[in-house]
Amino acid sequence: MTIIGIAGGTALILTGFGIQNSIGASGNRQYGEIFDYQAVVRLSNNNSTKALKVLNDNDQYRSSTKVSATTGKVKANGEQVDDVNFYTPESANFDKYIHLKDSKTDQKLKLKDNQVVLTEKMAKILKVKAGDMISIKTASGKGGEIKVSAVTQNFISHFMYLNKDTYKELFGTAPKTNTLLVNLKSQTNGQRNSLANKLLKHGGVMGTSYTYDQESTIAKMTSSLMPIVLIFILLSGVLSFVVLYNLTNINVSERIRELSTIKVLGFYNNEVTMYIVRENIILTILGIIVGYGVGNLLTAYILNQASTALVIFPLTISTFGYIVATVLMIVFTVIVMLITHQKLKGIDMIGALKSNE
């Protein structure tokens, strides 16, 4: 029972931190590990000349790459995913802006002829893997069947990547550049708004969106989960303390004659206390270790239930979470030991030895 109480307390704390960390990680990894750009510029006339002129005149501009971006739906195995973003890169430097990595092996992926790369959540919904066939259709009704070459890591939204030759073969026309993925220096809100307005007025664009906005939204969601973390910590504290305290009291009550005997034999109070709580220390250590595993399993289960059709929450528990869980369980154990120590100091040795079994 002691192991269960400590393991449960540790698991609850890790789960609280895990939910918060994992939701934050979906944004951090999407816009840190996978997307390596700061803005998406949608061109109004499929011509990037004006937009690039505005960008080149901006001090925060670093570089950009051209892509053909459209939306459509993908079908396979009786399932369908709508609002999929189809990205076709214009140049080879595309991999500097979007890092395609195999969802299982983490290896870098390349776009192959007559094959496409799907993102992880979409592949899971469609129940497809590398080598399977899928059906694709754009909003204009063009499309056909094509082979999946690989499944790439992705945490937010659905994307399909294909090269120019594959696009032309699949849709019967050459891809047209209508989007710029832009790499920018760190900007203030004012600088972002100023650049977006200049592009809208003079750059021949339909609009500009910043990854900063998505990151900020996710960061606010993550910070708003702190009350949940505190609730988990409170529950874990109550659970662990009550279990430890009750079991220790039961242990002392059942062994009162034994403890009285060793006190009569000359054992010091500290030695008597360690005699009774030594097993609690061992069980606490084991409970913390078990709690690590249970906490990860519980967090994974909750994240799986909480995931949506557009988002994957990667299981992430910070080192700080493990430290807090461990320290709190040790603190609760020490508190119970101190209370027990005070109780053992006041044992009526003579009365206990005279009492009947």
BAMAR-651455 format. One record per residue (C-alpha): residue in one letter; x negated, y, z; residue number from 1. Coordinates in steps of 0.001 Angstrom, whole numbers. Each point is the difference from the previous one (the first is absolute). Layout:
! residues N
<residu:A&px:X&py:Y&pz:Z&num:NUM>;
...
//
This chain:
! residues 357
<residu:M&px:0&py:0&pz:0&num:1>;
<residu:T&px:-2835&py:2414&pz:742&num:2>;
<residu:I&px:-1457&py:-570&pz:-3468&num:3>;
<residu:I&px:3424&py:589&pz:-1545&num:4>;
<residu:G&px:458&py:3270&pz:1891&num:5>;
<residu:I&px:-3451&py:1360&pz:-862&num:6>;
<residu:A&px:201&py:-1240&pz:-3601&num:7>;
<residu:G&px:3443&py:1584&pz:-382&num:8>;
<residu:G&px:-1195&py:3306&pz:1392&num:9>;
<residu:T&px:-3075&py:41&pz:-2229&num:10>;
<residu:A&px:2083&py:-966&pz:-3032&num:11>;
<residu:L&px:2535&py:2782&pz:613&num:12>;
<residu:I&px:-2704&py:2657&pz:233&num:13>;
<residu:L&px:-1716&py:-1243&pz:-3169&num:14>;
<residu:T&px:3360&py:-96&pz:-1788&num:15>;
<residu:G&px:711&py:3606&pz:914&num:16>;
<residu:F&px:-3367&py:1155&pz:-1303&num:17>;
<residu:G&px:241&py:-2383&pz:-2965&num:18>;
<residu:I&px:3294&py:1456&pz:-1234&num:19>;
<residu:Q&px:-1380&py:3521&pz:191&num:20>;
<residu:N&px:-3389&py:-871&pz:-1517&num:21>;
<residu:S&px:1459&py:-2112&pz:-2809&num:22>;
<residu:I&px:2469&py:2642&pz:-1170&num:23>;
<residu:G&px:-2810&py:2550&pz:-27&num:24>;
<residu:A&px:-2290&py:-2444&pz:-1809&num:25>;
<residu:S&px:2442&py:-364&pz:-2913&num:26>;
<residu:G&px:-537&py:3652&pz:-872&num:27>;
<residu:N&px:-3679&py:172&pz:894&num:28>;
<residu:R&px:-884&py:-3023&pz:-2101&num:29>;
<residu:Q&px:2245&py:981&pz:-2920&num:30>;
<residu:Y&px:-1449&py:3506&pz:-253&num:31>;
<residu:G&px:-3487&py:-895&pz:1146&num:32>;
<residu:E&px:-931&py:-3425&pz:-1306&num:33>;
<residu:I&px:2243&py:-288&pz:-3079&num:34>;
<residu:F&px:956&py:3471&pz:-1239&num:35>;
<residu:D&px:-3066&py:2216&pz:-178&num:36>;
<residu:Y&px:1601&py:3198&pz:-1269&num:37>;
<residu:Q&px:1771&py:2924&pz:1640&num:38>;
<residu:A&px:2614&py:1093&pz:-2535&num:39>;
<residu:V&px:2189&py:-1305&pz:-2825&num:40>;
<residu:V&px:757&py:2502&pz:-2770&num:41>;
<residu:R&px:2886&py:-862&pz:-2362&num:42>;
<residu:L&px:-446&py:1592&pz:-3425&num:43>;
<residu:S&px:3063&py:1427&pz:-1763&num:44>;
<residu:N&px:-1223&py:-355&pz:-3586&num:45>;
<residu:N&px:-2435&py:-2943&pz:221&num:46>;
<residu:N&px:-2832&py:2496&pz:-520&num:47>;
<residu:S&px:-2536&py:491&pz:2771&num:48>;
<residu:T&px:-1903&py:2960&pz:-1515&num:49>;
<residu:K&px:1804&py:2771&pz:1905&num:50>;
<residu:A&px:81&py:-1926&pz:3259&num:51>;
<residu:L&px:-3713&py:-754&pz:-178&num:52>;
<residu:K&px:-727&py:3680&pz:-661&num:53>;
<residu:V&px:1894&py:997&pz:3159&num:54>;
<residu:L&px:-1723&py:-2736&pz:1988&num:55>;
<residu:N&px:-3475&py:921&pz:-1225&num:56>;
<residu:D&px:595&py:3589&pz:1140&num:57>;
<residu:N&px:837&py:-1237&pz:3508&num:58>;
<residu:D&px:-2780&py:-162&pz:2603&num:59>;
<residu:Q&px:1428&py:-3144&pz:1626&num:60>;
<residu:Y&px:55&py:-2023&pz:-3234&num:61>;
<residu:R&px:-2506&py:-2832&pz:-374&num:62>;
<residu:S&px:1139&py:-2354&pz:-2747&num:63>;
<residu:S&px:2996&py:-1755&pz:-1532&num:64>;
<residu:T&px:986&py:-2940&pz:-2163&num:65>;
<residu:K&px:2801&py:-333&pz:-2532&num:66>;
<residu:V&px:2628&py:-2718&pz:193&num:67>;
<residu:S&px:3223&py:-935&pz:-1688&num:68>;
<residu:A&px:2592&py:-381&pz:2753&num:69>;
<residu:T&px:3530&py:-1256&pz:-486&num:70>;
<residu:T&px:2563&py:-1900&pz:2033&num:71>;
<residu:G&px:2022&py:-3119&pz:-592&num:72>;
<residu:K&px:1103&py:-3286&pz:1476&num:73>;
<residu:V&px:-1679&py:-3379&pz:280&num:74>;
<residu:K&px:1762&py:-3386&pz:154&num:75>;
<residu:A&px:-1134&py:-3526&pz:866&num:76>;
<residu:N&px:1478&py:-3103&pz:1620&num:77>;
<residu:G&px:3457&py:1529&pz:178&num:78>;
<residu:E&px:-1294&py:3022&pz:1958&num:79>;
<residu:Q&px:-296&py:3606&pz:-1154&num:80>;
<residu:V&px:-1977&py:3009&pz:1213&num:81>;
<residu:D&px:1143&py:3441&pz:-1150&num:82>;
<residu:D&px:-1868&py:3309&pz:-87&num:83>;
<residu:V&px:-3385&py:-1567&pz:-744&num:84>;
<residu:N&px:-2745&py:2452&pz:-1007&num:85>;
<residu:F&px:-1808&py:-1153&pz:-3169&num:86>;
<residu:Y&px:-3523&py:1485&pz:-173&num:87>;
<residu:T&px:-2132&py:-152&pz:-3132&num:88>;
<residu:P&px:-3422&py:1674&pz:377&num:89>;
<residu:E&px:-1416&py:2147&pz:-2777&num:90>;
<residu:S&px:-3674&py:-565&pz:879&num:91>;
<residu:A&px:-2293&py:-2432&pz:1776&num:92>;
<residu:N&px:-513&py:2320&pz:2987&num:93>;
<residu:F&px:3503&py:-909&pz:1198&num:94>;
<residu:D&px:-1525&py:-2387&pz:2554&num:95>;
<residu:K&px:-1483&py:2999&pz:1823&num:96>;
<residu:Y&px:3517&py:1267&pz:755&num:97>;
<residu:I&px:1913&py:-3228&pz:600&num:98>;
<residu:H&px:-1901&py:-2960&pz:1398&num:99>;
<residu:L&px:1550&py:-3263&pz:-1150&num:100>;
<residu:K&px:-977&py:-2839&pz:2358&num:101>;
<residu:D&px:1284&py:-3550&pz:93&num:102>;
<residu:S&px:2461&py:-347&pz:2881&num:103>;
<residu:K&px:-1594&py:-3278&pz:1141&num:104>;
<residu:T&px:-3680&py:117&pz:-928&num:105>;
<residu:D&px:-500&py:3795&pz:208&num:106>;
<residu:Q&px:-1926&py:-180&pz:-3292&num:107>;
<residu:K&px:84&py:2905&pz:-2444&num:108>;
<residu:L&px:2488&py:-482&pz:-2843&num:109>;
<residu:K&px:-184&py:1019&pz:-3649&num:110>;
<residu:L&px:2883&py:480&pz:-2423&num:111>;
<residu:K&px:115&py:-2769&pz:-2618&num:112>;
<residu:D&px:1569&py:-61&pz:-3458&num:113>;
<residu:N&px:3579&py:-1305&pz:-165&num:114>;
<residu:Q&px:152&py:-281&pz:3783&num:115>;
<residu:V&px:1066&py:2281&pz:2846&num:116>;
<residu:V&px:-913&py:510&pz:3643&num:117>;
<residu:L&px:2846&py:158&pz:2530&num:118>;
<residu:T&px:-25&py:1394&pz:3526&num:119>;
<residu:E&px:337&py:-2310&pz:2977&num:120>;
<residu:K&px:3514&py:779&pz:1294&num:121>;
<residu:M&px:1530&py:-232&pz:-3461&num:122>;
<residu:A&px:-1699&py:-3336&pz:-659&num:123>;
<residu:K&px:1381&py:-1297&pz:3299&num:124>;
<residu:I&px:3560&py:1090&pz:-826&num:125>;
<residu:L&px:-206&py:-1531&pz:-3490&num:126>;
<residu:K&px:-1718&py:-3135&pz:1357&num:127>;
<residu:V&px:-2745&py:182&pz:-2621&num:128>;
<residu:K&px:-3768&py:-416&pz:50&num:129>;
<residu:A&px:-2889&py:263&pz:-2450&num:130>;
<residu:G&px:805&py:-1985&pz:-3152&num:131>;
<residu:D&px:3809&py:344&pz:234&num:132>;
<residu:M&px:2181&py:1696&pz:-2597&num:133>;
<residu:I&px:2189&py:3019&pz:730&num:134>;
<residu:S&px:2552&py:2018&pz:-1957&num:135>;
<residu:I&px:-507&py:3776&pz:-287&num:136>;
<residu:K&px:2338&py:2730&pz:-1203&num:137>;
<residu:T&px:-486&py:3775&pz:78&num:138>;
<residu:A&px:2740&py:2551&pz:641&num:139>;
<residu:S&px:306&py:418&pz:-3791&num:140>;
<residu:G&px:654&py:-3722&pz:-452&num:141>;
<residu:K&px:-3373&py:-1022&pz:-1448&num:142>;
<residu:G&px:-1934&py:-2972&pz:1298&num:143>;
<residu:G&px:-406&py:-3749&pz:-90&num:144>;
<residu:E&px:-1680&py:-2898&pz:1782&num:145>;
<residu:I&px:-3621&py:33&pz:1071&num:146>;
<residu:K&px:-2451&py:-1907&pz:2169&num:147>;
<residu:V&px:-1156&py:1130&pz:3443&num:148>;
<residu:S&px:-3788&py:35&pz:169&num:149>;
<residu:A&px:-285&py:830&pz:3713&num:150>;
<residu:V&px:1726&py:1406&pz:3073&num:151>;
<residu:T&px:-1617&py:3099&pz:1487&num:152>;
<residu:Q&px:56&py:1390&pz:3527&num:153>;
<residu:N&px:2588&py:2704&pz:526&num:154>;
<residu:F&px:1987&py:1187&pz:2996&num:155>;
<residu:I&px:2463&py:2635&pz:-1227&num:156>;
<residu:S&px:2272&py:-91&pz:-3116&num:157>;
<residu:H&px:-192&py:-2280&pz:-3039&num:158>;
<residu:F&px:-2561&py:344&pz:-2794&num:159>;
<residu:M&px:-900&py:-1927&pz:-3122&num:160>;
<residu:Y&px:-3309&py:638&pz:-1780&num:161>;
<residu:L&px:-766&py:-792&pz:-3644&num:162>;
<residu:N&px:-2549&py:1159&pz:-2574&num:163>;
<residu:K&px:763&py:1913&pz:-3217&num:164>;
<residu:D&px:-99&py:-3030&pz:-2312&num:165>;
<residu:T&px:2404&py:-1906&pz:2248&num:166>;
<residu:Y&px:2330&py:3006&pz:151&num:167>;
<residu:K&px:106&py:286&pz:-3785&num:168>;
<residu:E&px:614&py:-3739&pz:-423&num:169>;
<residu:L&px:2717&py:-60&pz:2657&num:170>;
<residu:F&px:1900&py:3204&pz:-799&num:171>;
<residu:G&px:-775&py:353&pz:-3699&num:172>;
<residu:T&px:-1528&py:3466&pz:274&num:173>;
<residu:A&px:-3215&py:1583&pz:1213&num:174>;
<residu:P&px:35&py:1379&pz:3551&num:175>;
<residu:K&px:239&py:3782&pz:357&num:176>;
<residu:T&px:-1871&py:1873&pz:2702&num:177>;
<residu:N&px:2597&py:1602&pz:2271&num:178>;
<residu:T&px:-1705&py:-21&pz:3396&num:179>;
<residu:L&px:-3236&py:1135&pz:1594&num:180>;
<residu:L&px:-1415&py:-1573&pz:3144&num:181>;
<residu:V&px:-1973&py:2818&pz:1580&num:182>;
<residu:N&px:-2879&py:-110&pz:2444&num:183>;
<residu:L&px:-137&py:3147&pz:2142&num:184>;
<residu:K&px:-2051&py:1385&pz:2851&num:185>;
<residu:S&px:1624&py:483&pz:3394&num:186>;
<residu:Q&px:2795&py:2567&pz:-300&num:187>;
<residu:T&px:2235&py:2026&pz:2274&num:188>;
<residu:N&px:3786&py:22&pz:-446&num:189>;
<residu:G&px:-258&py:3408&pz:-1605&num:190>;
<residu:Q&px:-2599&py:-1182&pz:-2518&num:191>;
<residu:R&px:2105&py:-3028&pz:-896&num:192>;
<residu:N&px:3093&py:2127&pz:-581&num:193>;
<residu:S&px:-1991&py:2561&pz:-1997&num:194>;
<residu:L&px:-1470&py:-2650&pz:-2309&num:195>;
<residu:A&px:3380&py:-1678&pz:-498&num:196>;
<residu:N&px:1601&py:3355&pz:-940&num:197>;
<residu:K&px:-2791&py:867&pz:-2452&num:198>;
<residu:L&px:308&py:-3390&pz:-1682&num:199>;
<residu:L&px:3768&py:407&pz:-247&num:200>;
<residu:K&px:-248&py:3499&pz:-1501&num:201>;
<residu:H&px:-3063&py:-289&pz:-2232&num:202>;
<residu:G&px:-968&py:-3668&pz:-216&num:203>;
<residu:G&px:2913&py:-1452&pz:-1932&num:204>;
<residu:V&px:911&py:-2438&pz:2763&num:205>;
<residu:M&px:3278&py:-1286&pz:1418&num:206>;
<residu:G&px:-1268&py:-163&pz:3561&num:207>;
<residu:T&px:-2842&py:-801&pz:2357&num:208>;
<residu:S&px:119&py:-2351&pz:2972&num:209>;
<residu:Y&px:-2680&py:-380&pz:2647&num:210>;
<residu:T&px:-978&py:-3166&pz:1853&num:211>;
<residu:Y&px:-449&py:2236&pz:3050&num:212>;
<residu:D&px:3775&py:310&pz:280&num:213>;
<residu:Q&px:490&py:-3782&pz:123&num:214>;
<residu:E&px:-2865&py:-373&pz:2470&num:215>;
<residu:S&px:1475&py:2708&pz:2231&num:216>;
<residu:T&px:3410&py:-1679&pz:4&num:217>;
<residu:I&px:-1519&py:-3325&pz:1029&num:218>;
<residu:A&px:-2153&py:1700&pz:2648&num:219>;
<residu:K&px:3124&py:1598&pz:1515&num:220>;
<residu:M&px:1753&py:-3372&pz:16&num:221>;
<residu:T&px:-2991&py:-1539&pz:1749&num:222>;
<residu:S&px:-190&py:2688&pz:2684&num:223>;
<residu:S&px:3745&py:-274&pz:615&num:224>;
<residu:L&px:-529&py:-3639&pz:981&num:225>;
<residu:M&px:-2040&py:901&pz:3086&num:226>;
<residu:P&px:3102&py:-252&pz:2277&num:227>;
<residu:I&px:430&py:-3583&pz:-1217&num:228>;
<residu:V&px:-3616&py:-769&pz:912&num:229>;
<residu:L&px:557&py:1468&pz:3480&num:230>;
<residu:I&px:3160&py:-2097&pz:432&num:231>;
<residu:F&px:-1918&py:-3146&pz:-913&num:232>;
<residu:I&px:-2739&py:930&pz:2494&num:233>;
<residu:L&px:2600&py:627&pz:2735&num:234>;
<residu:L&px:1744&py:-3312&pz:-687&num:235>;
<residu:S&px:-3293&py:-1861&pz:-23&num:236>;
<residu:G&px:-976&py:1562&pz:3311&num:237>;
<residu:V&px:3274&py:-963&pz:1662&num:238>;
<residu:L&px:-129&py:-3531&pz:-1417&num:239>;
<residu:S&px:-3616&py:-647&pz:970&num:240>;
<residu:F&px:215&py:1552&pz:3450&num:241>;
<residu:V&px:3231&py:-1773&pz:979&num:242>;
<residu:V&px:-1224&py:-3393&pz:-1200&num:243>;
<residu:L&px:-3397&py:332&pz:1670&num:244>;
<residu:Y&px:1402&py:1394&pz:3243&num:245>;
<residu:N&px:2741&py:-2612&pz:372&num:246>;
<residu:L&px:-2234&py:-2938&pz:-863&num:247>;
<residu:T&px:-2700&py:1194&pz:2400&num:248>;
<residu:N&px:2560&py:395&pz:2793&num:249>;
<residu:I&px:1306&py:-3500&pz:-642&num:250>;
<residu:N&px:-3545&py:-1327&pz:-3&num:251>;
<residu:V&px:-795&py:1699&pz:3317&num:252>;
<residu:S&px:3244&py:-1200&pz:1620&num:253>;
<residu:E&px:-597&py:-3598&pz:-1024&num:254>;
<residu:R&px:-3596&py:26&pz:1229&num:255>;
<residu:I&px:420&py:2092&pz:3152&num:256>;
<residu:R&px:-1170&py:-2790&pz:2348&num:257>;
<residu:E&px:-3025&py:-692&pz:-2213&num:258>;
<residu:L&px:-929&py:3698&pz:-58&num:259>;
<residu:S&px:470&py:288&pz:3760&num:260>;
<residu:T&px:-2268&py:-2990&pz:493&num:261>;
<residu:I&px:-2875&py:1449&pz:-2007&num:262>;
<residu:K&px:366&py:3326&pz:1818&num:263>;
<residu:V&px:-251&py:-1834&pz:3329&num:264>;
<residu:L&px:-3102&py:-1748&pz:-1314&num:265>;
<residu:G&px:-1676&py:3406&pz:-363&num:266>;
<residu:F&px:603&py:1073&pz:-3613&num:267>;
<residu:Y&px:-34&py:3767&pz:-497&num:268>;
<residu:N&px:3078&py:1782&pz:-1362&num:269>;
<residu:N&px:-1654&py:579&pz:-3404&num:270>;
<residu:E&px:-874&py:-3667&pz:-261&num:271>;
<residu:V&px:3564&py:-1027&pz:847&num:272>;
<residu:T&px:1359&py:2395&pz:-2645&num:273>;
<residu:M&px:-2347&py:-1333&pz:-2683&num:274>;
<residu:Y&px:984&py:-3515&pz:1027&num:275>;
<residu:I&px:3590&py:702&pz:-1013&num:276>;
<residu:V&px:-448&py:2390&pz:-2936&num:277>;
<residu:R&px:-2965&py:-1626&pz:-1723&num:278>;
<residu:E&px:2351&py:-2091&pz:-2103&num:279>;
<residu:N&px:1966&py:3155&pz:-886&num:280>;
<residu:I&px:-3180&py:1520&pz:-1437&num:281>;
<residu:I&px:-614&py:-3055&pz:-2189&num:282>;
<residu:L&px:3643&py:-131&pz:-1122&num:283>;
<residu:T&px:-38&py:3728&pz:-749&num:284>;
<residu:I&px:-3015&py:-393&pz:-2293&num:285>;
<residu:L&px:1648&py:-2922&pz:-1783&num:286>;
<residu:G&px:3298&py:1901&pz:-211&num:287>;
<residu:I&px:-1685&py:3006&pz:-1615&num:288>;
<residu:I&px:-1632&py:-2222&pz:-2634&num:289>;
<residu:V&px:3297&py:-1771&pz:-728&num:290>;
<residu:G&px:1721&py:3397&pz:-108&num:291>;
<residu:Y&px:-2309&py:1146&pz:-2786&num:292>;
<residu:G&px:1260&py:-2795&pz:-2224&num:293>;
<residu:V&px:3656&py:381&pz:1010&num:294>;
<residu:G&px:-205&py:3771&pz:-497&num:295>;
<residu:N&px:-1275&py:-398&pz:-3555&num:296>;
<residu:L&px:2696&py:-2560&pz:-827&num:297>;
<residu:L&px:2771&py:2132&pz:1508&num:298>;
<residu:T&px:-1224&py:3126&pz:-1797&num:299>;
<residu:A&px:-192&py:-1877&pz:-3317&num:300>;
<residu:Y&px:3557&py:-1277&pz:469&num:301>;
<residu:I&px:1401&py:3466&pz:805&num:302>;
<residu:L&px:-1831&py:1594&pz:-2944&num:303>;
<residu:N&px:1319&py:-2683&pz:-2344&num:304>;
<residu:Q&px:3551&py:673&pz:1177&num:305>;
<residu:A&px:-500&py:3772&pz:-223&num:306>;
<residu:S&px:-1539&py:30&pz:-3478&num:307>;
<residu:T&px:2091&py:1443&pz:-2836&num:308>;
<residu:A&px:194&py:-683&pz:-3714&num:309>;
<residu:L&px:-2545&py:2784&pz:-593&num:310>;
<residu:V&px:-2418&py:-281&pz:2918&num:311>;
<residu:I&px:-2406&py:-2547&pz:1446&num:312>;
<residu:F&px:-1253&py:580&pz:3532&num:313>;
<residu:P&px:-3486&py:-1547&pz:334&num:314>;
<residu:L&px:-540&py:-1621&pz:3400&num:315>;
<residu:T&px:-2315&py:2429&pz:1783&num:316>;
<residu:I&px:-733&py:243&pz:3730&num:317>;
<residu:S&px:-2672&py:2476&pz:1048&num:318>;
<residu:T&px:-2843&py:-835&pz:2355&num:319>;
<residu:F&px:1476&py:2599&pz:2348&num:320>;
<residu:G&px:3164&py:-2131&pz:234&num:321>;
<residu:Y&px:-2001&py:-3047&pz:1081&num:322>;
<residu:I&px:-1927&py:2078&pz:2548&num:323>;
<residu:V&px:3187&py:1485&pz:1497&num:324>;
<residu:A&px:1682&py:-3428&pz:206&num:325>;
<residu:T&px:-3028&py:-1564&pz:1672&num:326>;
<residu:V&px:-584&py:2833&pz:2467&num:327>;
<residu:L&px:3658&py:172&pz:1047&num:328>;
<residu:M&px:207&py:-3743&pz:616&num:329>;
<residu:I&px:-3152&py:193&pz:2126&num:330>;
<residu:V&px:1410&py:2987&pz:1904&num:331>;
<residu:F&px:3264&py:-1823&pz:715&num:332>;
<residu:T&px:-1944&py:-3032&pz:1222&num:333>;
<residu:V&px:-2164&py:2170&pz:2278&num:334>;
<residu:I&px:3093&py:1708&pz:1469&num:335>;
<residu:V&px:1561&py:-3370&pz:816&num:336>;
<residu:M&px:-3302&py:-1139&pz:1521&num:337>;
<residu:L&px:-138&py:3106&pz:2259&num:338>;
<residu:I&px:3582&py:-512&pz:1156&num:339>;
<residu:T&px:-708&py:-3660&pz:659&num:340>;
<residu:H&px:-3170&py:914&pz:1892&num:341>;
<residu:Q&px:1957&py:2263&pz:2348&num:342>;
<residu:K&px:2585&py:-2714&pz:607&num:343>;
<residu:L&px:-2633&py:-2631&pz:734&num:344>;
<residu:K&px:-1730&py:2298&pz:2497&num:345>;
<residu:G&px:3210&py:33&pz:2045&num:346>;
<residu:I&px:574&py:-3769&pz:92&num:347>;
<residu:D&px:1143&py:-1288&pz:3393&num:348>;
<residu:M&px:-2410&py:-2932&pz:99&num:349>;
<residu:I&px:1290&py:-1512&pz:3249&num:350>;
<residu:G&px:3639&py:301&pz:-1017&num:351>;
<residu:A&px:-662&py:-1533&pz:-3391&num:352>;
<residu:L&px:-1898&py:-2938&pz:1452&num:353>;
<residu:K&px:2737&py:-652&pz:2596&num:354>;
<residu:S&px:2791&py:38&pz:-2583&num:355>;
<residu:N&px:1365&py:-3253&pz:-1364&num:356>;
<residu:E&px:-771&py:-1071&pz:-3534&num:357>;
//
